[in-house]
Amino acid sequence: MSTKVFERGTSQRQKWSTTLYESNARFVGDLAARAVELLDPRPGERILDIGCGDGYLTEKIAATGAMMSGVDYSPELVAAAQARGLDVRVGNAEELDYFQEFDGAFSNAAMHWMRCADAVVRGVGRALKPGGRFVGEFAGARNAYYIRQAVHEALTRRGFDAKEIDPWYLPEAGEYREVLEGEGLIVSHIELFDRPVVIDYPVSDWIRTFGSPYLTVLDENECEPLLAEVTRQLAARLLGKDGRWTIDYTRLRFRAEKP
């Protein structure tokens, strides 16, 4: 059987539902306290939130008195953020067009969707004032390893090149340090750590929420059989006796300064 080749999945193919985001992804912002501490936002500072989503965390940071702006690729999520009264716009973080406007740049749980990592950091470097800082947290190497492995195997059995479909950029800490330093930033903190998260909904809904690029290659009637197959495969490892699923997250957290 010939292998079906699919254009590499990226954030452009991830479809965000504001309803699923609210019900299934809210924990992402709730777990960002340490990253916000590293950012140390102060009243009157201008801070750019990259991949701001529906503005839930942006709004929390704005409560410190910082003047927040945001950019996100999803028109649906940007509309939700604007409904909060936030200064956000639709845009591609790999093509930022600011110049020395911000005291800080921040990103939480978004940059694993941005495969051109050097372009993101280059744009941030331009956007920051001299002495500004870039703080972020996103999925790192081996994130959701077992889920990705099961989905890849299911897609491969259907004749797809799963590696070409996989939408995420998941670096090691040393790899991302090189990206930051390669664009002239000075790294003061970087770490990769495990963060398993227990969810209160089926793992298939996690895939629908966070991994829709995997499903875009399938006909509509093929999605449910694949999700059922993956669910059965993952149950022994990730399904607890209480009926809840554990997602094997990893996180890469960093802070870097512009000279």
C-alpha positions in Angstrom: 0.0 0.0 0.0 1.4 3.4 -0.9 1.9 6.0 1.8 -0.5 9.0 1.8 1.5 12.2 2.2 -0.1 15.1 3.8 1.0 18.7 4.1 2.7 19.2 7.5 0.1 20.1 10.1 0.6 23.4 11.9 -1.4 25.8 14.0 -3.0 26.9 10.7 -4.8 23.5 10.6 -5.7 23.4 14.3 -9.4 24.5 14.6 -10.3 26.1 17.9 -13.8 25.9 19.3 -14.5 28.5 21.9 -16.9 26.0 23.6 -14.3 23.2 23.7 -11.6 25.7 24.8 -13.8 26.9 27.7 -14.7 23.5 28.8 -11.6 21.4 28.1 -8.6 23.8 28.0 -9.2 26.2 30.9 -6.7 24.3 33.1 -3.9 25.5 30.8 -4.2 29.0 32.0 -4.8 28.0 35.6 -1.4 26.2 35.6 0.6 29.2 34.4 1.3 30.8 37.8 5.0 30.1 37.9 5.5 31.5 34.3 3.6 34.7 35.3 5.9 35.0 38.4 8.9 34.8 36.0 7.4 37.5 33.9 6.9 39.7 37.0 4.4 42.1 35.3 4.4 45.6 36.7 1.9 48.5 36.5 2.3 50.6 33.4 4.5 48.2 31.5 3.5 47.2 28.0 3.4 43.4 27.6 2.6 41.4 24.5 0.8 38.1 25.0 1.7 35.7 22.1 -0.9 33.1 21.4 -3.3 34.8 23.9 -6.3 32.5 23.1 -9.6 33.7 24.5 -7.8 36.2 26.8 -8.4 34.4 30.0 -4.8 34.6 31.2 -4.2 37.9 29.5 -7.0 39.4 31.5 -5.5 38.1 34.7 -2.1 39.6 33.9 -3.8 42.9 33.1 -5.2 43.0 36.6 -1.6 43.7 37.8 -1.7 47.0 36.1 0.3 46.0 33.1 -1.0 47.2 29.7 -1.6 44.1 27.7 -1.8 43.5 24.0 -2.3 40.1 22.4 -2.0 38.2 19.2 -3.5 34.9 18.2 -4.0 32.9 15.0 -7.6 31.9 15.7 -10.2 34.5 14.8 -12.7 32.7 17.0 -10.5 32.9 20.1 -9.5 36.5 19.3 -13.2 37.5 19.1 -13.7 35.9 22.6 -10.7 37.9 23.9 -12.0 41.1 22.4 -15.3 40.5 24.1 -13.4 40.8 27.4 -12.4 44.3 26.3 -8.8 43.3 25.6 -6.5 44.8 23.0 -5.9 41.7 20.9 -5.7 41.0 17.1 -5.6 38.1 14.7 -2.0 37.5 13.6 0.7 34.9 13.0 3.4 34.9 15.7 5.9 33.8 13.2 5.4 37.1 11.4 5.3 39.7 14.2 5.7 43.3 13.0 6.3 45.3 16.1 9.5 47.4 16.8 10.7 48.1 20.3 7.2 48.6 21.7 7.1 46.3 24.6 8.8 45.9 28.1 7.9 42.3 28.0 6.6 39.4 25.9 4.8 36.4 27.3 3.4 33.2 25.9 1.7 30.3 27.7 0.8 26.9 26.1 1.0 28.3 22.6 4.5 28.1 21.1 4.4 24.4 20.5 2.1 25.3 17.6 4.7 27.5 16.1 7.1 25.3 14.2 9.3 28.3 12.9 10.6 28.9 16.4 13.5 31.1 15.2 11.1 33.4 13.4 9.0 33.8 16.5 12.0 34.7 18.7 13.3 37.0 16.0 10.0 38.8 16.0 9.9 39.0 19.8 13.5 40.4 19.8 12.3 43.2 17.5 9.2 43.9 19.5 11.0 44.3 22.8 12.6 47.5 24.0 16.3 47.1 25.0 16.4 45.4 28.4 13.0 43.8 27.8 12.3 40.2 28.7 10.6 37.2 27.0 9.0 34.7 29.3 7.1 31.6 28.2 5.9 28.1 28.9 5.0 25.6 26.3 5.0 21.8 25.5 8.5 20.3 25.3 10.1 17.1 24.2 8.0 14.0 24.8 4.8 15.9 25.5 1.7 13.7 25.3 4.1 11.0 24.2 1.7 8.0 24.6 -1.2 9.8 23.0 0.9 10.9 20.0 2.3 7.4 19.7 -1.1 5.8 19.6 -2.5 8.3 17.1 0.6 8.0 14.9 0.2 4.2 14.8 -3.5 4.5 14.0 -2.8 6.9 11.2 0.1 4.8 9.8 -2.3 1.7 9.7 -4.5 3.9 7.5 -1.7 4.6 5.1 -0.8 8.2 6.3 2.7 9.6 7.0 1.9 10.5 10.7 5.2 12.4 11.2 4.2 14.8 8.5 0.8 15.3 10.1 2.1 15.8 13.6 1.5 19.6 14.3 3.8 20.3 17.2 7.2 21.8 17.8 8.5 20.0 21.0 12.1 20.9 21.8 14.6 19.8 24.4 15.7 22.6 26.8 19.1 22.8 25.2 17.7 23.0 21.7 15.4 25.9 22.6 18.2 27.7 24.5 20.1 27.7 21.2 17.1 29.2 19.4 16.9 32.0 22.0 20.6 32.7 22.0 20.8 32.5 18.3 18.5 35.5 18.0 20.6 37.5 20.5 18.6 37.0 23.7 20.3 36.1 27.0 18.8 33.1 28.8 18.5 33.5 32.5 16.2 30.5 33.2 15.2 27.4 31.2 13.8 24.0 32.3 12.0 21.1 30.9 9.8 19.1 33.4 7.0 16.6 33.5 3.5 17.8 34.4 1.0 15.0 34.2 -2.6 16.5 34.3 -5.8 14.6 35.2 -8.8 15.5 33.0 -12.4 15.0 33.7 -13.5 14.2 30.1 -12.6 11.4 27.6 -9.2 11.3 26.0 -10.9 11.4 22.7 -12.2 14.9 23.6 -8.7 15.9 24.5 -7.6 14.9 21.0 -10.5 16.8 19.4 -9.6 19.9 21.4 -5.8 19.9 21.1 -5.1 17.6 18.2 -7.6 18.4 15.5 -4.9 18.5 12.8 -4.7 14.7 13.2 -8.4 14.4 12.3 -8.3 16.8 9.3 -6.8 14.1 7.1 -9.7 11.8 7.6 -13.1 11.6 6.1 -15.8 12.6 8.7 -17.0 9.0 9.0 -13.4 7.8 9.8 -12.8 10.1 12.8 -14.9 8.2 15.4 -13.4 4.7 14.6 -9.9 6.1 14.9 -10.6 7.8 18.2 -12.2 4.6 19.6 -9.2 2.6 18.5 -6.8 5.0 20.2 -8.9 5.2 23.3 -8.8 1.4 23.7 -5.0 1.4 23.2 -4.4 4.1 25.8 -6.7 2.9 28.5 -4.3 0.5 30.1 -1.7 3.2 30.5 -3.6 6.5 31.0 -7.0 5.6 32.4 -7.3 5.6 36.2 -9.5 3.4 38.3 -11.7 6.4 39.0 -12.5 6.7 35.3 -10.4 9.8 34.7 -7.6 10.1 32.2 -4.0 11.4 32.8 -2.3 13.3 30.1 1.4 12.9 30.1 2.3 16.6 29.6 5.8 18.0 29.6 6.5 21.7 29.9 9.4 23.9 28.8 9.6 27.2 30.8 12.1 30.0 30.2 13.0 33.6 30.7 15.4 35.5 28.4 16.4 39.1 28.2 17.1 41.5 25.3 20.5 43.2 25.9 
